[in-house]
Amino acid sequence: MNRRNFIQLLGCGCLSMSLNSCSNAPITERKQLKIIPESKLNAQAAQIYEKVKEKEKMSEDIETLNLIKRIGSKMENSISEYFYRENLNNPTANFQWEYILIENKKMKNAWCMPGGKIAVYTGILDVTKNKNGLAAVMGHEIAHAVAKHSVERASRGALVKTGTTLINIATGGKLSEINRATGMDTVGLLSSIGIMNPFSRKQETEADYLGMIFASLSGYDIRETVKVWERMREANKGKEPPVFMSTHPSSINRINNISEWMNEIIIKYPPIS
């Protein structure tokens, strides 16, 4: 088989795999590509989560940890109830929810792994300030898991890697020559700036929107969300990379989007009893 036929066959195979693996993000209905099994990522995330608990120092602030668990529990129930009432598949049906508070004042962060494994760092509490602010951050992180962003990102990464290999074959190894000559991963950089970073920003914006919905459904005041990101912007002042190099939207764009969505979400997604 010559090189041209090989590329055509492999390209058709990738296209067929992509078409057969398309789905929609919950609520937003954004088209997604998912070729990596969710169960595989959930299992890996659970293992990594255990290692995080062993490595990191857990906070002794039981009161705040219990608040995190209460907010999480409300969101668990509200999300499940919402999808039940809408007669839709519950994207959290296979989640094994868990919450930890990590003692690290320098880290203004929180995250949610696939499968509902959540961590909050004590440093972000200076930004959240109150339960509504904490719910805004947790809603955002939970939204990533609910929308299967990790599955989507892993799938897209696998597809980009395959595409890069095809291009390298088609050009007779020219990309490899460029990498060796420049001493850098040219293809990786171009993929990051041109494909993966804009893709990640789309996920972040979607998580902002869904996170506000989940917080609203859970009975929290989502008007605090703007204040949270204003405080975050102040905390990160002068440290934001150019938007085209970042996986996150700029703070000002994020604040503008949140302000624009606010009234719609409050009216359309009231608290679930």
C-alpha positions in Angstrom: 0.0 0.0 0.0 1.5 3.4 -0.9 1.6 6.4 1.3 -1.4 8.2 -0.3 -3.7 5.2 0.1 -2.6 4.7 3.7 -3.4 8.3 4.5 -6.8 8.2 2.8 -7.8 5.0 4.6 -6.6 6.2 8.0 -8.2 9.6 7.4 -11.5 8.0 6.5 -11.3 5.9 9.7 -10.7 8.9 11.8 -13.7 10.7 10.2 -15.9 7.7 10.7 -14.9 7.5 14.3 -15.5 11.2 14.8 -19.0 11.1 13.3 -20.0 8.0 15.3 -18.8 9.6 18.6 -20.6 13.0 18.5 -22.9 14.0 21.3 -24.3 17.1 22.9 -23.3 18.9 26.0 -26.1 19.0 28.6 -28.4 22.1 28.5 -26.3 24.1 26.1 -26.6 21.4 23.4 -23.1 22.2 22.1 -21.8 19.5 19.8 -19.1 17.3 21.4 -16.6 14.7 20.3 -16.2 11.9 22.8 -14.1 8.9 21.7 -12.5 8.1 25.1 -14.6 6.0 27.5 -15.9 8.1 30.4 -15.6 5.1 32.7 -11.8 4.9 32.0 -11.3 8.6 33.0 -13.5 8.2 36.1 -11.4 5.3 37.3 -8.1 7.2 36.6 -9.5 10.3 38.4 -10.4 8.3 41.5 -6.9 6.9 41.7 -5.3 10.3 41.3 -7.7 11.8 43.9 -6.5 9.3 46.5 -2.9 10.2 45.7 -3.8 13.9 46.2 -5.3 13.2 49.6 -2.1 11.4 50.6 0.2 14.1 49.3 -1.5 17.3 50.2 -2.2 18.7 53.6 -5.9 18.5 54.5 -7.3 21.5 56.2 -8.5 21.2 59.8 -11.2 23.8 59.2 -14.1 21.3 59.6 -16.7 24.1 59.6 -15.7 25.2 56.1 -15.4 21.6 54.9 -18.9 20.9 56.1 -20.1 24.0 54.2 -18.4 22.7 51.1 -20.2 19.3 51.5 -23.6 21.0 52.1 -23.2 23.1 49.0 -22.1 20.0 47.1 -24.9 17.9 48.3 -27.5 20.6 47.3 -26.0 20.7 43.8 -25.9 16.9 43.5 -29.6 16.7 44.3 -30.6 19.8 42.3 -28.8 18.6 39.2 -30.3 15.1 39.4 -33.8 16.5 40.0 -33.5 18.9 37.1 -32.6 16.2 34.6 -35.3 14.0 36.0 -38.0 16.7 35.6 -36.8 17.4 32.1 -36.9 13.7 31.2 -33.2 13.7 30.3 -30.4 11.3 31.0 -28.7 12.4 34.3 -25.0 13.0 33.4 -24.0 12.5 37.1 -25.7 9.1 37.5 -22.4 7.3 37.8 -20.7 9.9 39.9 -19.1 9.0 43.2 -19.1 12.4 44.8 -16.4 13.4 47.3 -15.1 16.6 48.8 -11.8 17.7 50.3 -10.4 21.0 51.6 -6.7 21.4 51.0 -4.6 23.7 53.2 -2.8 26.0 50.8 -3.2 29.7 51.2 -1.2 30.5 48.1 -3.4 28.4 45.8 -6.5 30.3 44.8 -8.1 27.4 43.1 -10.7 24.6 43.1 -11.3 21.7 40.8 -13.6 18.8 40.1 -12.3 15.6 38.5 -14.4 13.3 36.3 -16.8 11.4 38.4 -17.4 14.1 41.0 -14.1 14.2 42.9 -13.9 17.8 44.2 -11.1 19.7 45.9 -11.1 23.3 47.2 -7.9 25.1 48.3 -8.1 27.4 51.4 -6.5 30.2 49.3 -9.7 30.7 47.3 -11.7 31.3 50.4 -10.3 34.9 50.4 -12.0 35.3 47.0 -15.3 33.5 47.6 -15.9 35.3 50.9 -19.3 33.7 51.6 -21.5 30.6 50.8 -22.9 32.2 47.6 -19.3 32.9 46.4 -18.2 29.4 47.2 -21.3 28.0 45.4 -20.3 30.0 42.3 -16.9 28.5 42.2 -18.1 25.0 43.0 -20.8 25.3 40.4 -18.3 26.2 37.8 -16.0 23.2 38.7 -18.9 20.8 38.9 -20.1 22.0 35.5 -16.8 20.8 33.9 -17.5 17.3 35.2 -21.2 17.4 34.3 -20.5 18.5 30.8 -17.8 15.8 30.4 -15.1 18.3 29.5 -12.3 16.0 30.5 -13.7 13.2 28.2 -14.0 15.7 25.4 -10.6 17.2 25.8 -8.9 13.8 26.0 -10.8 12.7 22.8 -9.8 15.8 21.0 -6.2 15.4 22.1 -6.1 11.9 20.8 -7.6 13.1 17.4 -5.0 16.0 17.2 -2.2 13.5 17.9 -3.5 11.2 15.1 -3.8 14.2 12.7 -0.3 15.4 13.5 1.1 11.9 12.7 -0.8 12.0 9.3 0.6 15.4 8.4 4.1 14.3 9.3 3.7 11.2 7.0 2.1 13.3 4.2 5.0 15.7 4.3 7.7 13.0 4.4 8.7 13.9 7.9 9.0 17.6 7.4 7.4 18.5 10.7 9.9 16.3 12.6 12.7 18.1 10.7 11.3 21.5 11.8 11.1 20.3 15.4 14.7 19.1 15.4 15.9 22.3 13.7 14.1 24.7 16.1 14.5 22.6 19.2 10.8 23.0 20.0 7.5 21.2 19.5 6.3 23.4 16.7 3.2 21.2 16.0 2.4 21.0 19.7 2.6 24.8 20.0 0.5 25.4 16.9 -2.1 22.9 18.1 -2.2 24.5 21.5 -2.7 28.0 20.2 -4.8 27.2 17.2 -6.9 24.3 18.4 -6.7 23.2 22.1 -6.6 26.7 23.7 -9.6 28.1 22.0 -11.4 24.8 22.5 -10.6 25.0 26.3 -11.8 28.6 26.5 -15.1 27.4 25.0 -15.3 24.8 27.8 -14.5 27.5 30.4 -17.3 29.7 29.1 -19.7 26.8 29.1 -18.7 25.9 32.7 -19.4 29.5 33.7 -22.9 29.4 32.2 -23.7 25.9 33.5 -22.2 26.6 36.9 -24.5 29.6 37.4 -27.5 27.4 36.5 -26.5 24.7 39.0 -26.0 27.3 41.7 -29.3 28.9 40.9 -31.1 25.5 40.9 -29.5 24.8 44.3 -30.9 28.0 45.8 -27.8 30.2 45.9 -27.7 33.9 45.0 -25.8 33.9 41.6 -25.5 37.7 41.7 -22.5 37.0 43.9 -20.8 35.4 40.8 -19.8 38.7 39.3 -18.3 39.8 42.6 -16.3 36.6 42.8 -14.7 37.1 39.4 -14.1 40.8 40.1 -12.2 39.7 43.3 -10.4 37.1 41.3 -9.4 39.6 38.7 -8.0 41.9 41.4 -6.1 39.0 43.0 -4.6 38.1 39.6 -4.0 41.7 38.5 -1.1 41.9 36.0 -0.6 38.2 35.9 -3.0 37.2 33.1 -1.4 35.9 29.9 -2.7 37.1 26.5 -6.0 35.6 25.7 -4.7 33.7 22.7 -2.1 32.0 24.9 -4.6 31.2 27.7 -7.0 28.3 28.2 -9.3 30.7 30.1 -11.3 33.7 28.9 -10.0 37.1 30.1 -11.5 38.2 33.4 -13.3 41.2 31.8 -14.9 38.9 29.1 -15.9 36.5 31.8 -17.5 39.2 33.9 -19.3 40.6 30.9 -20.7 37.2 30.0 -21.9 36.5 33.5 -23.6 39.9 33.8 -25.4 39.2 30.5 -26.6 35.8 31.5 -27.7 36.7 35.0 -31.4 37.7 34.6 -32.1 34.9 32.1 -30.7 32.2 34.5 -32.5 33.6 37.5 -35.8 33.5 35.7 -35.4 30.3 33.7 -33.7 28.2 36.4 -35.3 29.0 39.8 -34.4 27.0 42.9 -35.6 23.4 42.9 -37.5 22.5 46.1 
